[in-house]
Amino acid sequence: MKTIYKIIFLCILGLSFAMCSDDDNPQTGTPLELTVSRDTIILLESNATQEALSFSWNKGLDLGLNDTVSYIYRLDLANNNFETSTSPEVIDDFKKSYTTEEINNLIISKWGIHPGEYANLEARVVAKVKSDKFVYPEIATVNVIIQTYAQQPQPLFILGTATEAGMNTAEAIKLNEVSIGKIYTWKGRLTHGNFKFITTLETMLPSLNKGADDNTLVERRSEGDPDNYFTVTDKEGLYSVEIDRTAMKIVYAPIVYENMYIIGNSTSADWDIAKAIEMQWDYSNPNVFTATVALKEGELKFYIQRDWGALTFRPLVANGSIASNDVQAYIGGEDLKWMINADQAGEYKITLDVNKMKIKFEKL
């Protein structure tokens, strides 16, 4: 009887060995694991350009399939099921890092965390196998707690022989900081001469100077760096300036007309010039005016001031069609206007380009 048991045991053991030997895809390696450089971080604005944190992971299990594995990364608020996560990123070098400024801006702008508050974040990596047969992906997550900071204003000032400040660093003119440390705008008079931008009154360094072309900025930090200025050689007068400090780009252009107004009985202003509807212009393109208005049956035209004696923009013919793109500027003469027919009434986006002398009525 003992002999029979031994034979049965050896048969079972042999069968198990045969079954294992038939497995063409044994799992080897270490399960997927996601780690973070630090689990609690206090961000400091002084370290804005330095790496604040990084996530890293291993290859995960090797299924012996010789198939491609893609690692899909996301970041979200913890316990949020990744429903408001960052867009999925396919990352093959096993690491995702953020500078202090990048993660601070992401937390505040995407998830609405107030500056100075803590955010509990959760990162996730999914190891997705591309194979002829379904393979359940490995998933790894890790949490990190981060305290954000409130950005302090980073002023910019314009000076140079083309400006009213001249080369006096104490009198440099402050730009409007639209987005802290990023977007700046300015509207003012420029004459023939040059200009650049400084970051602190009463000192020329550091400064933002002309780069490779008229739309590129470079930072000058020492006396040994090139000191190239932007120049005004053509038209003098009112200019608009817009700076993107993140992209180190600048757009500046003369302003032909500072204001533009819509008037007419097809508008809510009717013929009350004091209520004429003001159009808007953008610092990146100051000579294109736009407005979204409701138009009814009636007439309209445009003035550069709320003044009947001011320059007017009007069609080329009486009862001008809003399908026509041509426009003329005139003072006095025949009172030409655009005509809105009853079947054309509705909400419109109006775009008036005073450089190209073109107008567009776009029904919304």
Secondary structure as the mmCIF struct_conf table of DSSP 4:
data_model
#
loop_
_struct_conf.conf_type_id
_struct_conf.id
_struct_conf.beg_label_comp_id
_struct_conf.beg_label_asym_id
_struct_conf.beg_label_seq_id
_struct_conf.end_label_comp_id
_struct_conf.end_label_asym_id
_struct_conf.end_label_seq_id
HELX_RH_AL_P HELX_RH_AL_P1 LYS A 2 SER A 21
TURN_TY1_P TURN_TY1_P1 ASP A 22 ASP A 22
BEND BEND1 ASP A 24 ASP A 24
STRN STRN1 THR A 28 THR A 28
BEND BEND2 GLY A 29 GLY A 29
STRN STRN2 LEU A 34 VAL A 36
BEND BEND3 SER A 37 SER A 37
BEND BEND4 ASP A 39 ASP A 39
STRN STRN3 THR A 40 ILE A 42
HELX_RH_3T_P HELX_RH_3T_P1 GLU A 45 ASN A 47
TURN_TY1_P TURN_TY1_P2 ALA A 48 THR A 49
BEND BEND5 GLN A 50 GLN A 50
STRN STRN4 GLU A 51 TRP A 57
STRN STRN5 ASP A 62 ASP A 62
BEND BEND6 GLY A 64 GLY A 64
STRN STRN6 THR A 68 LEU A 77
TURN_TY1_P TURN_TY1_P3 ALA A 78 ASN A 79
BEND BEND7 ASN A 80 ASN A 80
TURN_TY1_P TURN_TY1_P4 ASN A 81 THR A 84
HELX_LH_PP_P HELX_LH_PP_P1 SER A 85 PRO A 88
STRN STRN7 GLU A 89 VAL A 90
BEND BEND8 ASP A 92 PHE A 94
STRN STRN8 LYS A 95 THR A 99
HELX_RH_AL_P HELX_RH_AL_P2 THR A 100 TRP A 111
HELX_LH_PP_P HELX_LH_PP_P2 ILE A 113 HIS A 114
TURN_TY1_P TURN_TY1_P5 PRO A 115 GLY A 116
STRN STRN9 TYR A 118 LYS A 130
BEND BEND9 ASP A 132 LYS A 133
HELX_LH_PP_P HELX_LH_PP_P3 TYR A 136 PRO A 137
STRN STRN10 GLU A 138 GLN A 147
HELX_LH_PP_P HELX_LH_PP_P4 ALA A 150 PRO A 153
STRN STRN11 PHE A 157 LEU A 159
STRN STRN12 GLY A 160 GLY A 160
TURN_TY1_P TURN_TY1_P6 THR A 161 ALA A 162
BEND BEND10 THR A 163 THR A 163
TURN_TY1_P TURN_TY1_P7 GLU A 164 ALA A 165
STRN STRN13 GLY A 166 GLY A 166
TURN_TY1_P TURN_TY1_P8 MET A 167 MET A 167
HELX_RH_3T_P HELX_RH_3T_P2 THR A 169 GLU A 171
HELX_LH_PP_P HELX_LH_PP_P5 ALA A 172 ALA A 172
STRN STRN14 ILE A 173 LYS A 174
HELX_LH_PP_P HELX_LH_PP_P6 LEU A 175 LEU A 175
STRN STRN15 ASN A 176 SER A 179
TURN_TY1_P TURN_TY1_P9 ILE A 180 LYS A 182
STRN STRN16 ILE A 183 LEU A 190
BEND BEND11 HIS A 192 HIS A 192
STRN STRN17 GLY A 193 ILE A 198
BEND BEND12 THR A 199 THR A 200
TURN_TY1_P TURN_TY1_P10 LEU A 201 GLU A 202
BEND BEND13 PRO A 206 PRO A 206
STRN STRN18 SER A 207 LYS A 210
BEND BEND14 ALA A 212 ASP A 213
TURN_TY1_P TURN_TY1_P11 ASP A 214 ASN A 215
STRN STRN19 THR A 216 THR A 216
STRN STRN20 LEU A 217 ARG A 220
BEND BEND15 SER A 222 SER A 222
TURN_TY1_P TURN_TY1_P12 GLU A 223 GLY A 224
BEND BEND16 ASP A 225 ASP A 225
STRN STRN21 PHE A 230 VAL A 232
BEND BEND17 ASP A 234 ASP A 234
STRN STRN22 GLY A 237 ASP A 244
TURN_TY1_P TURN_TY1_P13 ARG A 245 MET A 248
STRN STRN23 LYS A 249 PRO A 254
BEND BEND18 VAL A 256 VAL A 256
BEND BEND19 GLU A 258 GLU A 258
STRN STRN24 TYR A 261 ILE A 263
STRN STRN25 GLY A 264 GLY A 264
TURN_TY1_P TURN_TY1_P14 ASN A 265 SER A 266
BEND BEND20 THR A 267 THR A 267
TURN_TY1_P TURN_TY1_P15 SER A 268 ALA A 269
STRN STRN26 ASP A 270 ASP A 270
TURN_TY1_P TURN_TY1_P16 TRP A 271 TRP A 271
HELX_RH_3T_P HELX_RH_3T_P3 ILE A 273 LYS A 275
HELX_LH_PP_P HELX_LH_PP_P7 ALA A 276 ALA A 276
STRN STRN27 ILE A 277 GLU A 278
HELX_LH_PP_P HELX_LH_PP_P8 MET A 279 MET A 279
STRN STRN28 GLN A 280 ASP A 282
TURN_TY1_P TURN_TY1_P17 TYR A 283 SER A 284
STRN STRN29 ASN A 285 LEU A 295
BEND BEND21 GLU A 297 GLU A 297
STRN STRN30 GLY A 298 TYR A 303
BEND BEND22 ILE A 304 ASP A 307
TURN_TY1_P TURN_TY1_P18 TRP A 308 GLY A 309
BEND BEND23 ALA A 310 ALA A 310
STRN STRN31 THR A 312 ARG A 314
BEND BEND24 LEU A 316 VAL A 317
TURN_TY1_P TURN_TY1_P19 ALA A 318 ASN A 319
STRN STRN32 GLY A 320 GLY A 320
TURN_TY1_P TURN_TY1_P20 ILE A 322 ALA A 323
STRN STRN33 ASP A 326 ASP A 326
STRN STRN34 GLN A 328 TYR A 330
BEND BEND25 ILE A 331 GLU A 334
STRN STRN35 TRP A 338 ILE A 340
HELX_RH_3T_P HELX_RH_3T_P4 ALA A 342 GLN A 344
STRN STRN36 GLY A 346 ASP A 353
TURN_TY1_P TURN_TY1_P21 VAL A 354 MET A 357
STRN STRN37 LYS A 358 LYS A 363
#
